[in-house]
Amino acid sequence: MSSPDKLIYMANQIGKFFQSQGHDRAVEGISEHIWKFWDPRMRKAIFAHLDTGGAGLDPPVRDALLKLKTA
């Protein structure tokens, strides 16, 4: 399993890829990518980090994770 720092880095890299599409489309793209390609253990770990405040996560990434978590 990846450390929180590694997961934060990976999630923010995904966010940077979608950044040019504007906030709403970026949130959709980030959440879809994480849902499709991240192992459930990785999602569980990043959600746990989000629950402790989500330090280091870029705003669109944080929004995408919140969307996924409540889906």
mmCIF file as Biopython writes it, N, C-alpha, C and O atoms, coordinates in Angstrom:
data_model
#
loop_
_atom_site.group_PDB
_atom_site.id
_atom_site.type_symbol
_atom_site.label_atom_id
_atom_site.label_alt_id
_atom_site.label_comp_id
_atom_site.label_asym_id
_atom_site.label_entity_id
_atom_site.label_seq_id
_atom_site.pdbx_PDB_ins_code
_atom_site.Cartn_x
_atom_site.Cartn_y
_atom_site.Cartn_z
_atom_site.occupancy
_atom_site.B_iso_or_equiv
_atom_site.auth_seq_id
_atom_site.auth_asym_id
_atom_site.pdbx_PDB_model_num
ATOM 1   N N  . MET A ? 1  ? 0.843   -1.187 0.000   1.0 0.0 1  A 1 
ATOM 2   C CA . MET A ? 1  ? 0.000   0.000  0.000   1.0 0.0 1  A 1 
ATOM 3   C C  . MET A ? 1  ? 0.886   1.248  0.000   1.0 0.0 1  A 1 
ATOM 4   O O  . MET A ? 1  ? 1.958   1.261  0.606   1.0 0.0 1  A 1 
ATOM 5   N N  . SER A ? 2  ? 0.434   2.270  -0.673  1.0 0.0 2  A 1 
ATOM 6   C CA . SER A ? 2  ? 1.207   3.501  -0.782  1.0 0.0 2  A 1 
ATOM 7   C C  . SER A ? 2  ? 1.053   4.352  0.467   1.0 0.0 2  A 1 
ATOM 8   O O  . SER A ? 2  ? 0.022   4.319  1.139   1.0 0.0 2  A 1 
ATOM 9   N N  . SER A ? 3  ? 2.092   5.110  0.764   1.0 0.0 3  A 1 
ATOM 10  C CA . SER A ? 3  ? 2.036   6.033  1.894   1.0 0.0 3  A 1 
ATOM 11  C C  . SER A ? 3  ? 1.130   7.205  1.529   1.0 0.0 3  A 1 
ATOM 12  O O  . SER A ? 3  ? 0.901   7.473  0.350   1.0 0.0 3  A 1 
ATOM 13  N N  . PRO A ? 4  ? 0.613   7.908  2.551   1.0 0.0 4  A 1 
ATOM 14  C CA . PRO A ? 4  ? -0.227  9.083  2.236   1.0 0.0 4  A 1 
ATOM 15  C C  . PRO A ? 4  ? 0.493   10.101 1.357   1.0 0.0 4  A 1 
ATOM 16  O O  . PRO A ? 4  ? -0.120  10.688 0.465   1.0 0.0 4  A 1 
ATOM 17  N N  . ASP A ? 5  ? 1.789   10.316 1.598   1.0 0.0 5  A 1 
ATOM 18  C CA . ASP A ? 5  ? 2.515   11.296 0.788   1.0 0.0 5  A 1 
ATOM 19  C C  . ASP A ? 5  ? 2.539   10.897 -0.683  1.0 0.0 5  A 1 
ATOM 20  O O  . ASP A ? 5  ? 2.369   11.742 -1.563  1.0 0.0 5  A 1 
ATOM 21  N N  . LYS A ? 6  ? 2.746   9.637  -0.944  1.0 0.0 6  A 1 
ATOM 22  C CA . LYS A ? 6  ? 2.772   9.135  -2.325  1.0 0.0 6  A 1 
ATOM 23  C C  . LYS A ? 6  ? 1.385   9.286  -2.962  1.0 0.0 6  A 1 
ATOM 24  O O  . LYS A ? 6  ? 1.270   9.693  -4.118  1.0 0.0 6  A 1 
ATOM 25  N N  . LEU A ? 7  ? 0.344   8.960  -2.208  1.0 0.0 7  A 1 
ATOM 26  C CA . LEU A ? 7  ? -1.024  9.079  -2.728  1.0 0.0 7  A 1 
ATOM 27  C C  . LEU A ? 7  ? -1.399  10.533 -2.982  1.0 0.0 7  A 1 
ATOM 28  O O  . LEU A ? 7  ? -2.056  10.845 -3.975  1.0 0.0 7  A 1 
ATOM 29  N N  . ILE A ? 8  ? -0.985  11.415 -2.090  1.0 0.0 8  A 1 
ATOM 30  C CA . ILE A ? 8  ? -1.243  12.843 -2.274  1.0 0.0 8  A 1 
ATOM 31  C C  . ILE A ? 8  ? -0.567  13.327 -3.550  1.0 0.0 8  A 1 
ATOM 32  O O  . ILE A ? 8  ? -1.171  14.031 -4.359  1.0 0.0 8  A 1 
ATOM 33  N N  . TYR A ? 9  ? 0.699   12.938 -3.720  1.0 0.0 9  A 1 
ATOM 34  C CA . TYR A ? 9  ? 1.434   13.316 -4.923  1.0 0.0 9  A 1 
ATOM 35  C C  . TYR A ? 9  ? 0.726   12.806 -6.178  1.0 0.0 9  A 1 
ATOM 36  O O  . TYR A ? 9  ? 0.532   13.552 -7.138  1.0 0.0 9  A 1 
ATOM 37  N N  . MET A ? 10 ? 0.342   11.527 -6.160  1.0 0.0 10 A 1 
ATOM 38  C CA . MET A ? 10 ? -0.318  10.930 -7.327  1.0 0.0 10 A 1 
ATOM 39  C C  . MET A ? 10 ? -1.643  11.636 -7.624  1.0 0.0 10 A 1 
ATOM 40  O O  . MET A ? 10 ? -1.925  11.954 -8.779  1.0 0.0 10 A 1 
ATOM 41  N N  . ALA A ? 11 ? -2.449  11.880 -6.605  1.0 0.0 11 A 1 
ATOM 42  C CA . ALA A ? 11 ? -3.747  12.538 -6.798  1.0 0.0 11 A 1 
ATOM 43  C C  . ALA A ? 11 ? -3.557  13.945 -7.354  1.0 0.0 11 A 1 
ATOM 44  O O  . ALA A ? 11 ? -4.284  14.359 -8.257  1.0 0.0 11 A 1 
ATOM 45  N N  . ASN A ? 12 ? -2.587  14.678 -6.820  1.0 0.0 12 A 1 
ATOM 46  C CA . ASN A ? 12 ? -2.339  16.037 -7.312  1.0 0.0 12 A 1 
ATOM 47  C C  . ASN A ? 12 ? -1.822  16.033 -8.750  1.0 0.0 12 A 1 
ATOM 48  O O  . ASN A ? 12 ? -2.120  16.953 -9.512  1.0 0.0 12 A 1 
ATOM 49  N N  . GLN A ? 13 ? -1.054  15.014 -9.128  1.0 0.0 13 A 1 
ATOM 50  C CA . GLN A ? 13 ? -0.595  14.894 -10.513 1.0 0.0 13 A 1 
ATOM 51  C C  . GLN A ? 13 ? -1.791  14.675 -11.453 1.0 0.0 13 A 1 
ATOM 52  O O  . GLN A ? 13 ? -1.847  15.251 -12.539 1.0 0.0 13 A 1 
ATOM 53  N N  . ILE A ? 14 ? -2.732  13.848 -11.029 1.0 0.0 14 A 1 
ATOM 54  C CA . ILE A ? 14 ? -3.955  13.636 -11.809 1.0 0.0 14 A 1 
ATOM 55  C C  . ILE A ? 14 ? -4.691  14.968 -11.939 1.0 0.0 14 A 1 
ATOM 56  O O  . ILE A ? 14 ? -5.175  15.317 -13.016 1.0 0.0 14 A 1 
ATOM 57  N N  . GLY A ? 15 ? -4.769  15.703 -10.835 1.0 0.0 15 A 1 
ATOM 58  C CA . GLY A ? 15 ? -5.423  17.002 -10.850 1.0 0.0 15 A 1 
ATOM 59  C C  . GLY A ? 15 ? -4.771  17.972 -11.822 1.0 0.0 15 A 1 
ATOM 60  O O  . GLY A ? 15 ? -5.457  18.707 -12.533 1.0 0.0 15 A 1 
ATOM 61  N N  . LYS A ? 16 ? -3.452  17.972 -11.851 1.0 0.0 16 A 1 
ATOM 62  C CA . LYS A ? 16 ? -2.737  18.866 -12.777 1.0 0.0 16 A 1 
ATOM 63  C C  . LYS A ? 16 ? -3.057  18.518 -14.236 1.0 0.0 16 A 1 
ATOM 64  O O  . LYS A ? 16 ? -3.151  19.412 -15.077 1.0 0.0 16 A 1 
ATOM 65  N N  . PHE A ? 17 ? -3.222  17.247 -14.534 1.0 0.0 17 A 1 
ATOM 66  C CA . PHE A ? 17 ? -3.569  16.827 -15.888 1.0 0.0 17 A 1 
ATOM 67  C C  . PHE A ? 17 ? -4.912  17.427 -16.310 1.0 0.0 17 A 1 
ATOM 68  O O  . PHE A ? 17 ? -5.052  17.882 -17.445 1.0 0.0 17 A 1 
ATOM 69  N N  . PHE A ? 18 ? -5.893  17.433 -15.420 1.0 0.0 18 A 1 
ATOM 70  C CA . PHE A ? 18 ? -7.237  17.911 -15.743 1.0 0.0 18 A 1 
ATOM 71  C C  . PHE A ? 18 ? -7.429  19.406 -15.506 1.0 0.0 18 A 1 
ATOM 72  O O  . PHE A ? 18 ? -8.487  19.947 -15.830 1.0 0.0 18 A 1 
ATOM 73  N N  . GLN A ? 19 ? -6.435  20.078 -14.951 1.0 0.0 19 A 1 
ATOM 74  C CA . GLN A ? 19 ? -6.552  21.480 -14.551 1.0 0.0 19 A 1 
ATOM 75  C C  . GLN A ? 19 ? -7.029  22.396 -15.671 1.0 0.0 19 A 1 
ATOM 76  O O  . GLN A ? 19 ? -7.821  23.305 -15.420 1.0 0.0 19 A 1 
ATOM 77  N N  . SER A ? 20 ? -6.572  22.182 -16.884 1.0 0.0 20 A 1 
ATOM 78  C CA . SER A ? 20 ? -6.908  23.085 -17.989 1.0 0.0 20 A 1 
ATOM 79  C C  . SER A ? 20 ? -8.377  23.007 -18.398 1.0 0.0 20 A 1 
ATOM 80  O O  . SER A ? 20 ? -8.843  23.846 -19.168 1.0 0.0 20 A 1 
ATOM 81  N N  . GLN A ? 21 ? -9.104  22.028 -17.901 1.0 0.0 21 A 1 
ATOM 82  C CA . GLN A ? 21 ? -10.502 21.847 -18.287 1.0 0.0 21 A 1 
ATOM 83  C C  . GLN A ? 21 ? -11.477 22.633 -17.418 1.0 0.0 21 A 1 
ATOM 84  O O  . GLN A ? 21 ? -12.689 22.532 -17.606 1.0 0.0 21 A 1 
ATOM 85  N N  . GLY A ? 22 ? -10.968 23.408 -16.474 1.0 0.0 22 A 1 
ATOM 86  C CA . GLY A ? 22 ? -11.839 24.154 -15.573 1.0 0.0 22 A 1 
ATOM 87  C C  . GLY A ? 22 ? -12.217 23.292 -14.382 1.0 0.0 22 A 1 
ATOM 88  O O  . GLY A ? 22 ? -12.133 22.065 -14.437 1.0 0.0 22 A 1 
ATOM 89  N N  . HIS A ? 23 ? -12.631 23.939 -13.318 1.0 0.0 23 A 1 
ATOM 90  C CA . HIS A ? 23 ? -12.852 23.258 -12.043 1.0 0.0 23 A 1 
ATOM 91  C C  . HIS A ? 23 ? -13.849 22.095 -12.120 1.0 0.0 23 A 1 
ATOM 92  O O  . HIS A ? 23 ? -13.531 20.977 -11.715 1.0 0.0 23 A 1 
ATOM 93  N N  . ASP A ? 24 ? -15.031 22.356 -12.630 1.0 0.0 24 A 1 
ATOM 94  C CA . ASP A ? 24 ? -16.072 21.320 -12.615 1.0 0.0 24 A 1 
ATOM 95  C C  . ASP A ? 24 ? -15.701 20.101 -13.455 1.0 0.0 24 A 1 
ATOM 96  O O  . ASP A ? 24 ? -15.887 18.965 -13.018 1.0 0.0 24 A 1 
ATOM 97  N N  . ARG A ? 25 ? -15.183 20.329 -14.641 1.0 0.0 25 A 1 
ATOM 98  C CA . ARG A ? 25 ? -14.769 19.197 -15.495 1.0 0.0 25 A 1 
ATOM 99  C C  . ARG A ? 25 ? -13.557 18.488 -14.913 1.0 0.0 25 A 1 
ATOM 100 O O  . ARG A ? 25 ? -13.421 17.272 -15.041 1.0 0.0 25 A 1 
ATOM 101 N N  . ALA A ? 26 ? -12.669 19.256 -14.268 1.0 0.0 26 A 1 
ATOM 102 C CA . ALA A ? 26 ? -11.495 18.652 -13.632 1.0 0.0 26 A 1 
ATOM 103 C C  . ALA A ? 26 ? -11.925 17.738 -12.488 1.0 0.0 26 A 1 
ATOM 104 O O  . ALA A ? 26 ? -11.415 16.625 -12.356 1.0 0.0 26 A 1 
ATOM 105 N N  . VAL A ? 27 ? -12.849 18.196 -11.673 1.0 0.0 27 A 1 
ATOM 106 C CA . VAL A ? 27 ? -13.343 17.375 -10.557 1.0 0.0 27 A 1 
ATOM 107 C C  . VAL A ? 27 ? -13.935 16.080 -11.094 1.0 0.0 27 A 1 
ATOM 108 O O  . VAL A ? 27 ? -13.681 15.005 -10.550 1.0 0.0 27 A 1 
ATOM 109 N N  . GLU A ? 28 ? -14.708 16.177 -12.140 1.0 0.0 28 A 1 
ATOM 110 C CA . GLU A ? 28 ? -15.307 14.985 -12.752 1.0 0.0 28 A 1 
ATOM 111 C C  . GLU A ? 28 ? -14.227 14.037 -13.282 1.0 0.0 28 A 1 
ATOM 112 O O  . GLU A ? 28 ? -14.290 12.830 -13.049 1.0 0.0 28 A 1 
ATOM 113 N N  . GLY A ? 29 ? -13.243 14.581 -13.990 1.0 0.0 29 A 1 
ATOM 114 C CA . GLY A ? 29 ? -12.180 13.755 -14.546 1.0 0.0 29 A 1 
ATOM 115 C C  . GLY A ? 29 ? -11.319 13.103 -13.474 1.0 0.0 29 A 1 
ATOM 116 O O  . GLY A ? 29 ? -10.951 11.935 -13.592 1.0 0.0 29 A 1 
ATOM 117 N N  . ILE A ? 30 ? -10.999 13.856 -12.432 1.0 0.0 30 A 1 
ATOM 118 C CA . ILE A ? 30 ? -10.182 13.328 -11.337 1.0 0.0 30 A 1 
ATOM 119 C C  . ILE A ? 30 ? -10.919 12.194 -10.631 1.0 0.0 30 A 1 
ATOM 120 O O  . ILE A ? 30 ? -10.358 11.124 -10.398 1.0 0.0 30 A 1 
ATOM 121 N N  . SER A ? 31 ? -12.176 12.443 -10.295 1.0 0.0 31 A 1 
ATOM 122 C CA . SER A ? 31 ? -12.932 11.416 -9.572  1.0 0.0 31 A 1 
ATOM 123 C C  . SER A ? 31 ? -13.111 10.159 -10.424 1.0 0.0 31 A 1 
ATOM 124 O O  . SER A ? 31 ? -13.025 9.044  -9.910  1.0 0.0 31 A 1 
ATOM 125 N N  . GLU A ? 32 ? -13.356 10.332 -11.705 1.0 0.0 32 A 1 
ATOM 126 C CA . GLU A ? 32 ? -13.518 9.178  -12.589 1.0 0.0 32 A 1 
ATOM 127 C C  . GLU A ? 32 ? -12.214 8.379  -12.693 1.0 0.0 32 A 1 
ATOM 128 O O  . GLU A ? 32 ? -12.222 7.149  -12.649 1.0 0.0 32 A 1 
ATOM 129 N N  . HIS A ? 33 ? -11.107 9.091  -12.831 1.0 0.0 33 A 1 
ATOM 130 C CA . HIS A ? 33 ? -9.811  8.413  -12.936 1.0 0.0 33 A 1 
ATOM 131 C C  . HIS A ? 33 ? -9.504  7.623  -11.664 1.0 0.0 33 A 1 
ATOM 132 O O  . HIS A ? 33 ? -9.105  6.460  -11.734 1.0 0.0 33 A 1 
ATOM 133 N N  . ILE A ? 34 ? -9.687  8.243  -10.520 1.0 0.0 34 A 1 
ATOM 134 C CA . ILE A ? 34 ? -9.389  7.565  -9.257  1.0 0.0 34 A 1 
ATOM 135 C C  . ILE A ? 34 ? -10.315 6.367  -9.068  1.0 0.0 34 A 1 
ATOM 136 O O  . ILE A ? 34 ? -9.877  5.318  -8.595  1.0 0.0 34 A 1 
ATOM 137 N N  . TRP A ? 35 ? -11.569 6.506  -9.428  1.0 0.0 35 A 1 
ATOM 138 C CA . TRP A ? 35 ? -12.511 5.384  -9.294  1.0 0.0 35 A 1 
ATOM 139 C C  . TRP A ? 35 ? -12.107 4.207  -10.193 1.0 0.0 35 A 1 
ATOM 140 O O  . TRP A ? 35 ? -12.126 3.051  -9.770  1.0 0.0 35 A 1 
ATOM 141 N N  . LYS A ? 36 ? -11.745 4.526  -11.432 1.0 0.0 36 A 1 
ATOM 142 C CA . LYS A ? 36 ? -11.441 3.464  -12.396 1.0 0.0 36 A 1 
ATOM 143 C C  . LYS A ? 36 ? -10.084 2.799  -12.176 1.0 0.0 36 A 1 
ATOM 144 O O  . LYS A ? 36 ? -9.952  1.588  -12.353 1.0 0.0 36 A 1 
ATOM 145 N N  . PHE A ? 37 ? -9.083  3.579  -11.794 1.0 0.0 37 A 1 
ATOM 146 C CA . PHE A ? 37 ? -7.716  3.079  -11.842 1.0 0.0 37 A 1 
ATOM 147 C C  . PHE A ? 37 ? -7.028  2.873  -10.499 1.0 0.0 37 A 1 
ATOM 148 O O  . PHE A ? 37 ? -5.973  2.241  -10.442 1.0 0.0 37 A 1 
ATOM 149 N N  . TRP A ? 38 ? -7.596  3.388  -9.429  1.0 0.0 38 A 1 
ATOM 150 C CA . TRP A ? 38 ? -6.973  3.181  -8.121  1.0 0.0 38 A 1 
ATOM 151 C C  . TRP A ? 38 ? -7.548  1.947  -7.458  1.0 0.0 38 A 1 
ATOM 152 O O  . TRP A ? 38 ? -8.754  1.704  -7.490  1.0 0.0 38 A 1 
ATOM 153 N N  . ASP A ? 39 ? -6.674  1.185  -6.867  1.0 0.0 39 A 1 
ATOM 154 C CA . ASP A ? 39 ? -7.046  0.022  -6.081  1.0 0.0 39 A 1 
ATOM 155 C C  . ASP A ? 39 ? -7.928  0.476  -4.909  1.0 0.0 39 A 1 
ATOM 156 O O  . ASP A ? 39 ? -7.716  1.564  -4.375  1.0 0.0 39 A 1 
ATOM 157 N N  . PRO A ? 40 ? -8.912  -0.335 -4.501  1.0 0.0 40 A 1 
ATOM 158 C CA . PRO A ? 40 ? -9.760  0.062  -3.367  1.0 0.0 40 A 1 
ATOM 159 C C  . PRO A ? 40 ? -8.965  0.408  -2.100  1.0 0.0 40 A 1 
ATOM 160 O O  . PRO A ? 40 ? -9.375  1.278  -1.333  1.0 0.0 40 A 1 
ATOM 161 N N  . ARG A ? 41 ? -7.834  -0.267 -1.880  1.0 0.0 41 A 1 
ATOM 162 C CA . ARG A ? 41 ? -7.010  0.051  -0.706  1.0 0.0 41 A 1 
ATOM 163 C C  . ARG A ? 41 ? -6.409  1.445  -0.819  1.0 0.0 41 A 1 
ATOM 164 O O  . ARG A ? 41 ? -6.262  2.144  0.184   1.0 0.0 41 A 1 
ATOM 165 N N  . MET A ? 42 ? -6.063  1.848  -2.030  1.0 0.0 42 A 1 
ATOM 166 C CA . MET A ? 42 ? -5.525  3.196  -2.235  1.0 0.0 42 A 1 
ATOM 167 C C  . MET A ? 42 ? -6.607  4.235  -1.978  1.0 0.0 42 A 1 
ATOM 168 O O  . MET A ? 42 ? -6.360  5.251  -1.329  1.0 0.0 42 A 1 
ATOM 169 N N  . ARG A ? 43 ? -7.807  3.975  -2.492  1.0 0.0 43 A 1 
ATOM 170 C CA . ARG A ? 43 ? -8.918  4.909  -2.248  1.0 0.0 43 A 1 
ATOM 171 C C  . ARG A ? 43 ? -9.220  5.000  -0.756  1.0 0.0 43 A 1 
ATOM 172 O O  . ARG A ? 43 ? -9.444  6.092  -0.234  1.0 0.0 43 A 1 
ATOM 173 N N  . LYS A ? 44 ? -9.228  3.870  -0.073  1.0 0.0 44 A 1 
ATOM 174 C CA . LYS A ? 44 ? -9.497  3.869  1.367   1.0 0.0 44 A 1 
ATOM 175 C C  . LYS A ? 44 ? -8.455  4.707  2.105   1.0 0.0 44 A 1 
ATOM 176 O O  . LYS A ? 44 ? -8.796  5.467  3.012   1.0 0.0 44 A 1 
ATOM 177 N N  . ALA A ? 45 ? -7.197  4.570  1.721   1.0 0.0 45 A 1 
ATOM 178 C CA . ALA A ? 45 ? -6.123  5.325  2.374   1.0 0.0 45 A 1 
ATOM 179 C C  . ALA A ? 45 ? -6.242  6.823  2.108   1.0 0.0 45 A 1 
ATOM 180 O O  . ALA A ? 45 ? -6.049  7.625  3.023   1.0 0.0 45 A 1 
ATOM 181 N N  . ILE A ? 46 ? -6.553  7.212  0.883   1.0 0.0 46 A 1 
ATOM 182 C CA . ILE A ? 46 ? -6.657  8.645  0.583   1.0 0.0 46 A 1 
ATOM 183 C C  . ILE A ? 46 ? -7.911  9.232  1.237   1.0 0.0 46 A 1 
ATOM 184 O O  . ILE A ? 46 ? -7.904  10.396 1.637   1.0 0.0 46 A 1 
ATOM 185 N N  . PHE A ? 47 ? -8.992  8.441  1.352   1.0 0.0 47 A 1 
ATOM 186 C CA . PHE A ? 47 ? -10.178 8.915  2.073   1.0 0.0 47 A 1 
ATOM 187 C C  . PHE A ? 47 ? -9.869  9.098  3.556   1.0 0.0 47 A 1 
ATOM 188 O O  . PHE A ? 47 ? -10.356 10.042 4.178   1.0 0.0 47 A 1 
ATOM 189 N N  . ALA A ? 48 ? -9.064  8.202  4.124   1.0 0.0 48 A 1 
ATOM 190 C CA . ALA A ? 48 ? -8.663  8.340  5.528   1.0 0.0 48 A 1 
ATOM 191 C C  . ALA A ? 48 ? -7.859  9.628  5.707   1.0 0.0 48 A 1 
ATOM 192 O O  . ALA A ? 48 ? -8.034  10.338 6.696   1.0 0.0 48 A 1 
ATOM 193 N N  . HIS A ? 49 ? -6.986  9.924  4.758   1.0 0.0 49 A 1 
ATOM 194 C CA . HIS A ? 49 ? -6.226  11.170 4.813   1.0 0.0 49 A 1 
ATOM 195 C C  . HIS A ? 49 ? -7.163  12.369 4.691   1.0 0.0 49 A 1 
ATOM 196 O O  . HIS A ? 49 ? -6.986  13.366 5.392   1.0 0.0 49 A 1 
ATOM 197 N N  . LEU A ? 50 ? -8.137  12.282 3.826   1.0 0.0 50 A 1 
ATOM 198 C CA . LEU A ? 50 ? -9.126  13.344 3.662   1.0 0.0 50 A 1 
ATOM 199 C C  . LEU A ? 50 ? -9.876  13.583 4.969   1.0 0.0 50 A 1 
ATOM 200 O O  . LEU A ? 50 ? -10.157 14.724 5.335   1.0 0.0 50 A 1 
ATOM 201 N N  . ASP A ? 51 ? -10.193 12.501 5.663   1.0 0.0 51 A 1 
ATOM 202 C CA . ASP A ? 51 ? -10.915 12.604 6.938   1.0 0.0 51 A 1 
ATOM 203 C C  . ASP A ? 51 ? -10.111 13.309 8.024   1.0 0.0 51 A 1 
ATOM 204 O O  . ASP A ? 51 ? -10.680 13.857 8.968   1.0 0.0 51 A 1 
ATOM 205 N N  . THR A ? 52 ? -8.788  13.293 7.889   1.0 0.0 52 A 1 
ATOM 206 C CA . THR A ? 52 ? -7.944  13.976 8.873   1.0 0.0 52 A 1 
ATOM 207 C C  . THR A ? 52 ? -7.599  15.396 8.439   1.0 0.0 52 A 1 
ATOM 208 O O  . THR A ? 52 ? -6.731  16.033 9.037   1.0 0.0 52 A 1 
ATOM 209 N N  . GLY A ? 53 ? -8.266  15.893 7.411   1.0 0.0 53 A 1 
ATOM 210 C CA . GLY A ? 53 ? -8.067  17.262 6.961   1.0 0.0 53 A 1 
ATOM 211 C C  . GLY A ? 53 ? -7.577  17.391 5.535   1.0 0.0 53 A 1 
ATOM 212 O O  . GLY A ? 53 ? -7.731  18.444 4.917   1.0 0.0 53 A 1 
ATOM 213 N N  . GLY A ? 54 ? -6.986  16.331 5.007   1.0 0.0 54 A 1 
ATOM 214 C CA . GLY A ? 54 ? -6.564  16.341 3.611   1.0 0.0 54 A 1 
ATOM 215 C C  . GLY A ? 54 ? -5.419  17.281 3.299   1.0 0.0 54 A 1 
ATOM 216 O O  . GLY A ? 54 ? -5.359  17.832 2.200   1.0 0.0 54 A 1 
ATOM 217 N N  . ALA A ? 55 ? -4.512  17.477 4.238   1.0 0.0 55 A 1 
ATOM 218 C CA . ALA A ? 55 ? -3.377  18.374 4.027   1.0 0.0 55 A 1 
ATOM 219 C C  . ALA A ? 55 ? -2.617  17.989 2.761   1.0 0.0 55 A 1 
ATOM 220 O O  . ALA A ? 55 ? -2.355  16.813 2.509   1.0 0.0 55 A 1 
ATOM 221 N N  . GLY A ? 56 ? -2.269  19.004 1.973   1.0 0.0 56 A 1 
ATOM 222 C CA . GLY A ? 56 ? -1.472  18.793 0.776   1.0 0.0 56 A 1 
ATOM 223 C C  . GLY A ? 56 ? -2.262  18.515 -0.486  1.0 0.0 56 A 1 
ATOM 224 O O  . GLY A ? 56 ? -1.693  18.517 -1.577  1.0 0.0 56 A 1 
ATOM 225 N N  . LEU A ? 57 ? -3.552  18.278 -0.366  1.0 0.0 57 A 1 
ATOM 226 C CA . LEU A ? 57 ? -4.375  18.017 -1.551  1.0 0.0 57 A 1 
ATOM 227 C C  . LEU A ? 57 ? -4.794  19.336 -2.194  1.0 0.0 57 A 1 
ATOM 228 O O  . LEU A ? 57 ? -5.256  20.251 -1.512  1.0 0.0 57 A 1 
ATOM 229 N N  . ASP A ? 58 ? -4.631  19.423 -3.496  1.0 0.0 58 A 1 
ATOM 230 C CA . ASP A ? 58 ? -5.083  20.609 -4.218  1.0 0.0 58 A 1 
ATOM 231 C C  . ASP A ? 58 ? -6.615  20.674 -4.173  1.0 0.0 58 A 1 
ATOM 232 O O  . ASP A ? 58 ? -7.272  19.634 -4.123  1.0 0.0 58 A 1 
ATOM 233 N N  . PRO A ? 59 ? -7.195  21.897 -4.190  1.0 0.0 59 A 1 
ATOM 234 C CA . PRO A ? 59 ? -8.656  22.034 -4.056  1.0 0.0 59 A 1 
ATOM 235 C C  . PRO A ? 59 ? -9.491  21.182 -5.018  1.0 0.0 59 A 1 
ATOM 236 O O  . PRO A ? 59 ? -10.447 20.554 -4.562  1.0 0.0 59 A 1 
ATOM 237 N N  . PRO A ? 60 ? -9.188  21.122 -6.319  1.0 0.0 60 A 1 
ATOM 238 C CA . PRO A ? 60 ? -10.021 20.271 -7.180  1.0 0.0 60 A 1 
ATOM 239 C C  . PRO A ? 60 ? -9.911  18.783 -6.813  1.0 0.0 60 A 1 
ATOM 240 O O  . PRO A ? 60 ? -10.877 18.030 -6.932  1.0 0.0 60 A 1 
ATOM 241 N N  . VAL A ? 61 ? -8.735  18.382 -6.372  1.0 0.0 61 A 1 
ATOM 242 C CA . VAL A ? 61 ? -8.539  16.987 -5.958  1.0 0.0 61 A 1 
ATOM 243 C C  . VAL A ? 61 ? -9.366  16.705 -4.707  1.0 0.0 61 A 1 
ATOM 244 O O  . VAL A ? 61 ? -10.029 15.672 -4.615  1.0 0.0 61 A 1 
ATOM 245 N N  . ARG A ? 62 ? -9.325  17.613 -3.760  1.0 0.0 62 A 1 
ATOM 246 C CA . ARG A ? 62 ? -10.115 17.466 -2.535  1.0 0.0 62 A 1 
ATOM 247 C C  . ARG A ? 62 ? -11.605 17.366 -2.884  1.0 0.0 62 A 1 
ATOM 248 O O  . ARG A ? 62 ? -12.315 16.518 -2.343  1.0 0.0 62 A 1 
ATOM 249 N N  . ASP A ? 63 ? -12.071 18.227 -3.784  1.0 0.0 63 A 1 
ATOM 250 C CA . ASP A ? 63 ? -13.478 18.197 -4.188  1.0 0.0 63 A 1 
ATOM 251 C C  . ASP A ? 63 ? -13.829 16.877 -4.873  1.0 0.0 63 A 1 
ATOM 252 O O  . ASP A ? 63 ? -14.902 16.319 -4.643  1.0 0.0 63 A 1 
ATOM 253 N N  . ALA A ? 64 ? -12.926 16.386 -5.711  1.0 0.0 64 A 1 
ATOM 254 C CA . ALA A ? 64 ? -13.161 15.111 -6.403  1.0 0.0 64 A 1 
ATOM 255 C C  . ALA A ? 64 ? -13.237 13.960 -5.406  1.0 0.0 64 A 1 
ATOM 256 O O  . ALA A ? 64 ? -14.086 13.078 -5.532  1.0 0.0 64 A 1 
ATOM 257 N N  . LEU A ? 65 ? -12.353 13.971 -4.422  1.0 0.0 65 A 1 
ATOM 258 C CA . LEU A ? 65 ? -12.365 12.905 -3.411  1.0 0.0 65 A 1 
ATOM 259 C C  . LEU A ? 65 ? -13.627 12.963 -2.568  1.0 0.0 65 A 1 
ATOM 260 O O  . LEU A ? 65 ? -14.209 11.929 -2.241  1.0 0.0 65 A 1 
ATOM 261 N N  . LEU A ? 66 ? -14.051 14.172 -2.216  1.0 0.0 66 A 1 
ATOM 262 C CA . LEU A ? 66 ? -15.304 14.306 -1.452  1.0 0.0 66 A 1 
ATOM 263 C C  . LEU A ? 66 ? -16.480 13.774 -2.267  1.0 0.0 66 A 1 
ATOM 264 O O  . LEU A ? 66 ? -17.367 13.106 -1.735  1.0 0.0 66 A 1 
ATOM 265 N N  . LYS A ? 67 ? -16.475 14.076 -3.555  1.0 0.0 67 A 1 
ATOM 266 C CA . LYS A ? 67 ? -17.539 13.576 -4.440  1.0 0.0 67 A 1 
ATOM 267 C C  . LYS A ? 67 ? -17.540 12.054 -4.473  1.0 0.0 67 A 1 
ATOM 268 O O  . LYS A ? 67 ? -18.594 11.427 -4.359  1.0 0.0 67 A 1 
ATOM 269 N N  . LEU A ? 68 ? -16.367 11.465 -4.628  1.0 0.0 68 A 1 
ATOM 270 C CA . LEU A ? 68 ? -16.265 10.002 -4.657  1.0 0.0 68 A 1 
ATOM 271 C C  . LEU A ? 68 ? -16.687 9.368  -3.347  1.0 0.0 68 A 1 
ATOM 272 O O  . LEU A ? 68 ? -17.381 8.352  -3.321  1.0 0.0 68 A 1 
ATOM 273 N N  . LYS A ? 69 ? -16.256 9.989  -2.266  1.0 0.0 69 A 1 
ATOM 274 C CA . LYS A ? 69 ? -16.535 9.423  -0.945  1.0 0.0 69 A 1 
ATOM 275 C C  . LYS A ? 69 ? -18.029 9.398  -0.636  1.0 0.0 69 A 1 
ATOM 276 O O  . LYS A ? 69 ? -18.511 8.503  0.058   1.0 0.0 69 A 1 
ATOM 277 N N  . THR A ? 70 ? -18.751 10.371 -1.148  1.0 0.0 70 A 1 
ATOM 278 C CA . THR A ? 70 ? -20.185 10.451 -0.857  1.0 0.0 70 A 1 
ATOM 279 C C  . THR A ? 70 ? -21.030 9.773  -1.925  1.0 0.0 70 A 1 
ATOM 280 O O  . THR A ? 70 ? -22.253 9.715  -1.804  1.0 0.0 70 A 1 
ATOM 281 N N  . ALA A ? 71 ? -20.387 9.261  -2.971  1.0 0.0 71 A 1 
ATOM 282 C CA . ALA A ? 71 ? -21.118 8.616  -4.070  1.0 0.0 71 A 1 
ATOM 283 C C  . ALA A ? 71 ? -21.594 7.224  -3.673  1.0 0.0 71 A 1 
ATOM 284 O O  . ALA A ? 71 ? -22.226 6.535  -4.474  1.0 0.0 71 A 1 
#
